[in-house]
Amino acid sequence: MTADERAEKAVMLKHNGYNCAQAVLGACADLTDLDPAALRNISSGFGGGMGCMEATCGALAGAVMTAGLMQNGQGTLPKAAIILKDFQQRSGATICRELKGVGTGRVLCPCDDCVRNAIHALSDTVTLS
């Protein structure tokens, strides 16, 4: 599956009851040893900027969680830094409320694009095959 196909799968999941973190992890479930339902449960609290739009974008959190799972936790911190910088460059911010324009009225990146950007940032950092 290409990164573009995986990104569109994540958007589809987002439109079918998954939060942003769940959608990214769900689109990459085949790359992990965990049950997709377990991945959905693990990532359930990371949507909406961890429930309040004040923290890290759920899609970005999902990408970093996926990297950790794919690498069995080995070398994940430097990969996380690369994913974060790539996502920030693509999306304009990493904090949910900033991405959604809360307080400014200026949306930097819609949720669907955040999910796509998270998959692409992940794909640019680890091999998604």
Helices and strands as residue ranges (DSSP letters): H 3-14, H 20-27, G 29-31, H 36-42, G 44-46, H 47-48, I 49-53, H 58-70, H 76-91, H 96-100, H 111-125
